[in-house]
């Protein structure tokens, strides 16, 4: 009598199949090993540090000896006098980035994609990529030189009969300045992903559209944008996950007492409380709250995207 062969007998156990697959791709795993070690050492192992958010942590008593206080620091943070101001400033800056900065790489990639002169295209790409490799210290230094009381901008204003202003001390300009600096520095670098997506669009689609008499605008609207829509949605989801993360270095370097009310965000507040004031537990609770809100937002946006019929992150 013939005995039916089970899946595990025919193909081997899942464990042995995994081991065979790993051995077959062993060279790829070796190449990935430095990255894996990096993430383990600098991203996963330090996650144990979030425990101090639930303690009255003392460096002398350590993780084991410090007193557990539960969610006390989270409650103090949310009910604190600075919470509403920090939340408002952080959301406003990130919403401005979402509206102004996020579309900028898409528009630039679409414009570069229309350039037919390969030499000129590579030259423009190189120029717009360069600011990405400048540190925020250099960028803010250049900005300070240009917009200081005796800087280039004020010299032009005075030359045309105006009055010199203290641009860096004007609260009404702080948030939009942060966004414009991001656009100048990172737009070119952001086009790499969209140019890669555009290169995968079949030329036959454009040829068929030309034969049907479609204009360049109709080709853009009906072929180009739908083809890169999955990439746009994926990056938009990732951006939503960082809506409470404005970055530390840029805003820290731009802050001064006159713009503190509109420029103080979660990242700078955590730095002051955790490093300058030495309240490690409270600062950890604030940072963990920031991360949890970002995780909830990205999961919610991903689920909503799938319900609308698009591909999410996972």
C-alpha positions, 0 to 999 in steps of 0.5 A: 500500500502506498503511504502518502508523502507529507509535505515535511517528508517531501521537502524536508523540515522548515528548519532544514530548508531555512538552513539550506537557503542560508547556506546557498546565500551565504555570501549575501549573509556575509555581506549583510553581517556588518549592517546586522551587527551595527543595528544590534549594537546601536539600535536594539541593545540600547532599547533596554534603556527605555526601562528608566522611563518607568523608574526614578533612575539614579546612575549610582543605583543603576537599572536594578537598584532604581525605584520603579514608578510606573507611568508617573513620568508620562503623566507628568510630561503630558500634564506639564505646562510645556506639553501643549506648546511643544506639541503645537510647535512640533506639529506645525513644523512637520505639517509645513514640511509635509506640505512644502518639503515632501512634494519638492523632490517629486517635482524636481525628479519630474523636471529632471526626468524631462531633460534630454541632454544627459550631460546637463542632467548629470550636472544639475543632479550633482549640483542639487545633491551637494547640499545633502553632504553638508552638516547642519553646523555648516548650513546654519553657519552659512545662514547666519553669515547671510542673515546676520545684522551685517550679512549679505541680505541686510546689505541688499536691503539697505542698498535698496533703501530698506532697514536692516532687520534681525532675521534670526530673532523674528519668531514669525519667520522661524518655522518657515525658515526651518522648512526652507532650509530642509528644502534647500539641503535635502530636496536634491538627495530625495530625488534619487528614489523618485528618479529610480522609480521613474526609470522603471516606467516603460517607454512603450506607454509614452510611445502609445500615448504620443500615437494617441495624441496625448500632450506632455501634461496628459502623459505626466498625469496619466502615466508618470504619476500613476507609475510612481504612486506606490513610491510616493505613498510609501515615503508619505507613510514613513514621513507620517511616522516621523511627524513628531520628530523634527530633528535635533541638530538643526533646530538646536543650532537655530534656537535663541531666547527670542524664538524659543516659544515657537521653536522649542520642540520635543527633541530640544526639550528632551535634551534640556531635561535629560542632559542639562538638568540630569532628569534622565527618567523624565526625558526618556519618558518624553522620548518614548512618548514621541516614538510611540505616537509615531508608531501609532500614526504609521500603523494607522496610516498603513491600514488606511492606505490598504483599505483605500486599495493601495499597497502599504509598507507591510 
